[in-house]
C-alpha cells in the first residue's frame, strides 16, 4: 500500500532529510491501535499537514486512503 502511494519516496531507505522513517511512523501510530476515533483523527491530520510544512502527497490522499494508511501503520506497517 505505502509503495503504491509513494510513501517510500520520503519515508523509505534512505529517507528524506526530515521525514520520519516508516518504523518511527508505525511506532507512533501504534499508540492509537484499536481506537477508531483516534485513527480517524490521525488520518485527518495526515491529510491536513500544516501551514509551515504542507506536503502535497499527503494532501492528495483521499480520506479513505489516509485512514487505511494510518490503520496499516498502527498494525506495524507490515
N, CA, C and O atoms as CSV, one atom per row, in Angstrom:
chain,resi,resn,atom,element,x,y,z
A,1,UNK,N,N,0.823,-1.192,0.000
A,1,UNK,CA,C,0.000,0.000,0.000
A,1,UNK,C,C,0.868,1.258,0.000
A,1,UNK,O,O,0.678,2.149,-0.828
A,2,UNK,N,N,1.809,1.325,0.920
A,2,UNK,CA,C,2.676,2.506,1.008
A,2,UNK,C,C,3.527,2.639,-0.248
A,2,UNK,O,O,3.829,3.751,-0.682
A,3,UNK,N,N,3.911,1.516,-0.829
A,3,UNK,CA,C,4.699,1.563,-2.064
A,3,UNK,C,C,3.858,2.139,-3.196
A,3,UNK,O,O,4.342,2.960,-3.975
A,4,UNK,N,N,2.604,1.713,-3.289
A,4,UNK,CA,C,1.710,2.217,-4.335
A,4,UNK,C,C,1.439,3.707,-4.184
A,4,UNK,O,O,1.246,4.409,-5.177
A,5,UNK,N,N,1.425,4.186,-2.961
A,5,UNK,CA,C,1.129,5.598,-2.703
A,5,UNK,C,C,2.378,6.479,-2.754
A,5,UNK,O,O,2.281,7.702,-2.656
A,6,UNK,N,N,3.537,5.865,-2.906
A,6,UNK,CA,C,4.769,6.634,-2.990
A,6,UNK,C,C,5.345,7.058,-1.651
A,6,UNK,O,O,6.223,7.919,-1.604
A,7,UNK,N,N,4.868,6.471,-0.565
A,7,UNK,CA,C,5.325,6.854,0.778
A,7,UNK,C,C,6.826,6.632,0.959
A,7,UNK,O,O,7.498,7.394,1.654
A,8,UNK,N,N,7.344,5.572,0.321
A,8,UNK,CA,C,8.750,5.247,0.495
A,8,UNK,C,C,9.675,6.250,-0.198
A,8,UNK,O,O,10.882,6.248,0.044
A,9,UNK,N,N,9.121,7.098,-1.051
A,9,UNK,CA,C,9.944,8.125,-1.677
A,9,UNK,C,C,10.544,9.043,-0.615
A,9,UNK,O,O,11.672,9.513,-0.765
A,10,UNK,N,N,9.807,9.294,0.436
A,10,UNK,CA,C,10.292,10.162,1.521
A,10,UNK,C,C,10.616,9.378,2.795
A,10,UNK,O,O,11.551,9.724,3.518
A,11,UNK,N,N,9.850,8.332,3.067
A,11,UNK,CA,C,9.963,7.623,4.339
A,11,UNK,C,C,10.686,6.283,4.219
A,11,UNK,O,O,10.719,5.506,5.173
A,12,UNK,N,N,11.267,6.011,3.044
A,12,UNK,CA,C,11.965,4.746,2.828
A,12,UNK,C,C,13.419,4.819,3.257
A,12,UNK,O,O,13.794,5.598,4.133
A,13,UNK,N,N,14.219,3.995,2.621
A,13,UNK,CA,C,15.640,3.950,2.951
A,13,UNK,C,C,16.437,4.218,1.679
A,13,UNK,O,O,16.366,3.418,0.746
A,14,UNK,N,N,17.172,5.283,1.609
A,14,UNK,CA,C,17.323,6.312,2.648
A,14,UNK,C,C,16.116,7.240,2.627
A,14,UNK,O,O,15.520,7.484,1.578
A,15,UNK,N,N,15.773,7.743,3.780
A,15,UNK,CA,C,14.637,8.653,3.887
A,15,UNK,C,C,15.096,10.071,3.577
A,15,UNK,O,O,16.289,10.371,3.627
A,16,UNK,N,N,14.153,10.931,3.261
A,16,UNK,CA,C,14.494,12.337,3.069
A,16,UNK,C,C,14.925,12.935,4.397
A,16,UNK,O,O,14.616,12.397,5.460
A,17,UNK,N,N,15.627,14.027,4.332
A,17,UNK,CA,C,16.258,14.643,5.499
A,17,UNK,C,C,15.402,14.655,6.761
A,17,UNK,O,O,15.788,14.053,7.763
A,18,UNK,N,N,14.277,15.307,6.739
A,18,UNK,CA,C,13.489,15.477,7.965
A,18,UNK,C,C,12.318,14.513,8.068
A,18,UNK,O,O,11.596,14.528,9.065
A,19,UNK,N,N,12.119,13.687,7.069
A,19,UNK,CA,C,10.991,12.751,7.088
A,19,UNK,C,C,11.261,11.627,8.084
A,19,UNK,O,O,12.359,11.072,8.106
A,20,UNK,N,N,10.274,11.290,8.906
A,20,UNK,CA,C,10.458,10.148,9.813
A,20,UNK,C,C,10.470,8.842,9.031
A,20,UNK,O,O,9.888,8.752,7.950
A,21,UNK,N,N,11.124,7.848,9.573
A,21,UNK,CA,C,11.158,6.529,8.933
A,21,UNK,C,C,9.794,5.858,9.084
A,21,UNK,O,O,8.978,6.255,9.916
A,22,UNK,N,N,9.570,4.849,8.274
A,22,UNK,CA,C,8.314,4.090,8.382
A,22,UNK,C,C,8.222,3.429,9.751
A,22,UNK,O,O,7.138,3.356,10.331
A,23,UNK,N,N,9.344,2.947,10.272
A,23,UNK,CA,C,9.333,2.319,11.598
A,23,UNK,C,C,8.913,3.334,12.659
A,23,UNK,O,O,8.144,3.001,13.560
A,24,UNK,N,N,9.400,4.540,12.563
A,24,UNK,CA,C,9.027,5.588,13.514
A,24,UNK,C,C,7.546,5.939,13.386
A,24,UNK,O,O,6.855,6.121,14.388
A,25,UNK,N,N,7.071,6.031,12.158
A,25,UNK,CA,C,5.646,6.324,11.939
A,25,UNK,C,C,4.765,5.207,12.497
A,25,UNK,O,O,3.727,5.471,13.103
A,26,UNK,N,N,5.186,3.962,12.288
A,26,UNK,CA,C,4.421,2.818,12.792
A,26,UNK,C,C,4.398,2.811,14.316
A,26,UNK,O,O,3.369,2.528,14.928
A,27,UNK,N,N,5.530,3.122,14.916
A,27,UNK,CA,C,5.595,3.164,16.380
A,27,UNK,C,C,4.653,4.237,16.936
A,27,UNK,O,O,3.969,4.018,17.936
A,28,UNK,N,N,4.629,5.372,16.288
A,28,UNK,CA,C,3.759,6.469,16.725
A,28,UNK,C,C,2.284,6.109,16.527
A,28,UNK,O,O,1.455,6.354,17.404
A,29,UNK,N,N,1.967,5.528,15.373
A,29,UNK,CA,C,0.580,5.170,15.068
A,29,UNK,C,C,0.079,4.041,15.954
A,29,UNK,O,O,-1.121,3.952,16.211
A,30,UNK,N,N,0.967,3.182,16.425
A,30,UNK,CA,C,0.565,2.045,17.266
A,30,UNK,C,C,-0.111,2.504,18.547
A,30,UNK,O,O,-0.878,1.750,19.146
A,31,UNK,N,N,0.161,3.720,18.969
A,31,UNK,CA,C,-0.469,4.254,20.182
A,31,UNK,C,C,-1.985,4.373,20.022
A,31,UNK,O,O,-2.717,4.394,21.011
A,32,UNK,N,N,-2.449,4.450,18.780
A,32,UNK,CA,C,-3.884,4.581,18.523
A,32,UNK,C,C,-4.518,3.261,18.087
A,32,UNK,O,O,-5.708,3.224,17.772
A,33,UNK,N,N,-3.752,2.196,18.065
A,33,UNK,CA,C,-4.266,0.895,17.624
A,33,UNK,C,C,-5.528,0.538,18.392
A,33,UNK,O,O,-5.562,0.600,19.621
A,34,UNK,N,N,-6.568,0.163,17.647
A,34,UNK,CA,C,-7.826,-0.249,18.259
A,34,UNK,C,C,-8.764,0.893,18.623
A,34,UNK,O,O,-9.890,0.644,19.056
A,35,UNK,N,N,-8.333,2.125,18.461
A,35,UNK,CA,C,-9.151,3.298,18.795
A,35,UNK,C,C,-9.569,3.974,17.488
A,35,UNK,O,O,-8.835,4.793,16.936
A,36,UNK,N,N,-10.767,3.613,17.000
A,36,UNK,CA,C,-11.228,4.115,15.702
A,36,UNK,C,C,-11.230,5.636,15.619
A,36,UNK,O,O,-10.829,6.197,14.598
A,37,UNK,N,N,-11.666,6.299,16.653
A,37,UNK,CA,C,-11.715,7.764,16.624
A,37,UNK,C,C,-10.314,8.363,16.541
A,37,UNK,O,O,-10.088,9.312,15.791
A,38,UNK,N,N,-9.393,7.826,17.292
A,38,UNK,CA,C,-8.012,8.324,17.265
A,38,UNK,C,C,-7.381,8.084,15.895
A,38,UNK,O,O,-6.644,8.933,15.394
A,39,UNK,N,N,-7.664,6.940,15.292
A,39,UNK,CA,C,-7.122,6.647,13.972
A,39,UNK,C,C,-7.705,7.589,12.923
A,39,UNK,O,O,-6.989,8.041,12.029
A,40,UNK,N,N,-8.991,7.885,13.025
A,40,UNK,CA,C,-9.618,8.832,12.087
A,40,UNK,C,C,-9.013,10.220,12.242
A,40,UNK,O,O,-8.771,10.905,11.249
A,41,UNK,N,N,-8.770,10.636,13.469
A,41,UNK,CA,C,-8.159,11.942,13.705
A,41,UNK,C,C,-6.746,11.986,13.140
A,41,UNK,O,O,-6.341,12.997,12.566
A,42,UNK,N,N,-5.999,10.911,13.296
A,42,UNK,CA,C,-4.641,10.858,12.741
A,42,UNK,C,C,-4.692,10.932,11.221
A,42,UNK,O,O,-3.848,11.583,10.606
A,43,UNK,N,N,-5.670,10.272,10.610
A,43,UNK,CA,C,-5.810,10.317,9.154
A,43,UNK,C,C,-6.148,11.729,8.690
A,43,UNK,O,O,-5.618,12.192,7.680
A,44,UNK,N,N,-7.015,12.409,9.410
A,44,UNK,CA,C,-7.354,13.793,9.066
A,44,UNK,C,C,-6.137,14.695,9.204
A,44,UNK,O,O,-5.896,15.555,8.357
A,45,UNK,N,N,-5.383,14.499,10.256
A,45,UNK,CA,C,-4.180,15.292,10.483
A,45,UNK,C,C,-3.146,15.025,9.387
A,45,UNK,O,O,-2.477,15.949,8.924
A,46,UNK,N,N,-3.019,13.783,8.980
A,46,UNK,CA,C,-2.097,13.417,7.911
A,46,UNK,C,C,-2.427,14.191,6.636
A,46,UNK,O,O,-1.534,14.742,5.992
A,47,UNK,N,N,-3.697,14.231,6.278
A,47,UNK,CA,C,-4.121,14.908,5.052
A,47,UNK,C,C,-3.997,16.422,5.158
A,47,UNK,O,O,-3.716,17.091,4.163
A,48,UNK,N,N,-4.202,16.965,6.349
A,48,UNK,CA,C,-4.208,18.419,6.524
A,48,UNK,C,C,-2.806,19.013,6.476
A,48,UNK,O,O,-2.622,20.135,6.004
A,49,UNK,N,N,-1.828,18.274,6.957
A,49,UNK,CA,C,-0.480,18.832,7.020
A,49,UNK,C,C,-0.469,20.026,7.959
A,49,UNK,O,O,-1.237,20.082,8.919
A,50,UNK,N,N,0.399,20.968,7.677
A,50,UNK,CA,C,0.436,22.191,8.476
A,50,UNK,C,C,0.796,23.353,7.579
A,50,UNK,O,O,1.309,23.164,6.476
A,51,UNK,N,N,0.529,24.546,8.050
A,51,UNK,CA,C,0.829,25.736,7.261
A,51,UNK,C,C,2.326,25.866,7.006
A,51,UNK,O,O,2.741,26.353,5.954
A,52,UNK,N,N,3.129,25.435,7.961
A,52,UNK,CA,C,4.581,25.554,7.823
A,52,UNK,C,C,5.191,24.426,6.996
A,52,UNK,O,O,6.244,24.600,6.382
A,53,UNK,N,N,4.532,23.278,6.981
A,53,UNK,CA,C,5.072,22.117,6.277
A,53,UNK,C,C,3.993,21.422,5.450
A,53,UNK,O,O,3.645,20.276,5.733
A,54,UNK,N,N,3.460,22.099,4.432
A,54,UNK,CA,C,2.468,21.416,3.599
A,54,UNK,C,C,3.141,20.295,2.804
A,54,UNK,O,O,4.247,20.463,2.291
A,55,UNK,N,N,2.478,19.183,2.713
A,55,UNK,CA,C,3.027,18.034,1.986
A,55,UNK,C,C,1.990,17.632,0.944
A,55,UNK,O,O,0.956,17.046,1.267
A,56,UNK,N,N,2.284,17.954,-0.294
A,56,UNK,CA,C,1.331,17.743,-1.382
A,56,UNK,C,C,0.876,16.291,-1.474
A,56,UNK,O,O,-0.307,16.030,-1.694
A,57,UNK,N,N,1.790,15.350,-1.309
A,57,UNK,CA,C,1.418,13.931,-1.402
A,57,UNK,C,C,0.404,13.551,-0.332
A,57,UNK,O,O,-0.490,12.744,-0.587
A,58,UNK,N,N,0.530,14.114,0.848
A,58,UNK,CA,C,-0.428,13.841,1.925
A,58,UNK,C,C,-1.775,14.488,1.616
A,58,UNK,O,O,-2.826,13.889,1.844
A,59,UNK,N,N,-1.737,15.697,1.102
A,59,UNK,CA,C,-2.977,16.420,0.802
A,59,UNK,C,C,-3.773,15.754,-0.310
A,59,UNK,O,O,-4.995,15.891,-0.366
A,60,UNK,N,N,-3.085,15.027,-1.202
A,60,UNK,CA,C,-3.769,14.343,-2.312
A,60,UNK,C,C,-4.448,13.044,-1.894
A,60,UNK,O,O,-5.256,12.506,-2.651
A,61,UNK,N,N,-4.139,12.533,-0.715
A,61,UNK,CA,C,-4.774,11.302,-0.254
A,61,UNK,C,C,-6.264,11.512,-0.043
A,61,UNK,O,O,-6.684,12.542,0.486
A,62,UNK,N,N,-7.047,10.553,-0.450
A,62,UNK,CA,C,-8.480,10.611,-0.140
A,62,UNK,C,C,-8.634,10.326,1.353
A,62,UNK,O,O,-7.739,9.741,1.964
A,63,UNK,N,N,-9.756,10.731,1.947
A,63,UNK,CA,C,-9.969,10.407,3.361
A,63,UNK,C,C,-9.881,8.902,3.617
A,63,UNK,O,O,-9.337,8.473,4.635
A,64,UNK,N,N,-10.413,8.108,2.701
A,64,UNK,CA,C,-10.400,6.656,2.864
A,64,UNK,C,C,-8.975,6.100,2.791
A,64,UNK,O,O,-8.598,5.244,3.592
A,65,UNK,N,N,-8.188,6.586,1.832
A,65,UNK,CA,C,-6.815,6.116,1.686
A,65,UNK,C,C,-5.975,6.511,2.900
A,65,UNK,O,O,-5.158,5.724,3.378
A,66,UNK,N,N,-6.177,7.719,3.388
A,66,UNK,CA,C,-5.427,8.177,4.566
A,66,UNK,C,C,-5.753,7.305,5.768
A,66,UNK,O,O,-4.860,6.945,6.536
A,67,UNK,N,N,-7.023,6.963,5.938
A,67,UNK,CA,C,-7.411,6.131,7.072
A,67,UNK,C,C,-6.842,4.714,6.939
A,67,UNK,O,O,-6.379,4.141,7.925
A,68,UNK,N,N,-6.874,4.148,5.731
A,68,UNK,CA,C,-6.279,2.822,5.520
A,68,UNK,C,C,-4.786,2.845,5.820
A,68,UNK,O,O,-4.252,1.916,6.426
A,69,UNK,N,N,-4.121,3.906,5.395
A,69,UNK,CA,C,-2.688,4.030,5.629
A,69,UNK,C,C,-2.374,4.128,7.119
A,69,UNK,O,O,-1.448,3.479,7.605
A,70,UNK,N,N,-3.137,4.931,7.836
A,70,UNK,CA,C,-2.921,5.082,9.278
A,70,UNK,C,C,-3.210,3.761,9.999
A,70,UNK,O,O,-2.485,3.389,10.921
A,71,UNK,N,N,-4.248,3.064,9.589
A,71,UNK,CA,C,-4.550,1.758,10.207
A,71,UNK,C,C,-3.416,0.757,9.939
A,71,UNK,O,O,-3.016,0.009,10.830
A,72,UNK,N,N,-2.910,0.756,8.709
A,72,UNK,CA,C,-1.803,-0.128,8.346
A,72,UNK,C,C,-0.577,0.195,9.199
A,72,UNK,O,O,0.092,-0.709,9.700
A,73,UNK,N,N,-0.289,1.466,9.359
A,73,UNK,CA,C,0.841,1.876,10.200
A,73,UNK,C,C,0.622,1.428,11.642
A,73,UNK,O,O,1.549,0.948,12.294
A,74,UNK,N,N,-0.603,1.584,12.140
A,74,UNK,CA,C,-0.882,1.238,13.551
A,74,UNK,C,C,-0.716,-0.254,13.814
A,74,UNK,O,O,-0.496,-0.668,14.952
A,75,UNK,N,N,-0.820,-1.052,12.766
A,75,UNK,CA,C,-0.663,-2.503,12.896
A,75,UNK,C,C,0.783,-2.945,12.659
A,75,UNK,O,O,1.061,-4.142,12.588
A,76,UNK,N,N,1.692,-1.995,12.537
A,76,UNK,CA,C,3.102,-2.325,12.395
A,76,UNK,C,C,3.681,-2.119,11.006
A,76,UNK,O,O,4.866,-2.371,10.786
A,77,UNK,N,N,2.866,-1.667,10.073
A,77,UNK,CA,C,3.335,-1.381,8.701
A,77,UNK,C,C,4.005,-2.583,8.055
A,77,UNK,O,O,5.059,-2.460,7.431
A,78,UNK,N,N,3.390,-3.731,8.209
A,78,UNK,CA,C,3.954,-4.956,7.612
A,78,UNK,C,C,3.029,-5.483,6.542
A,78,UNK,O,O,3.322,-6.505,5.921
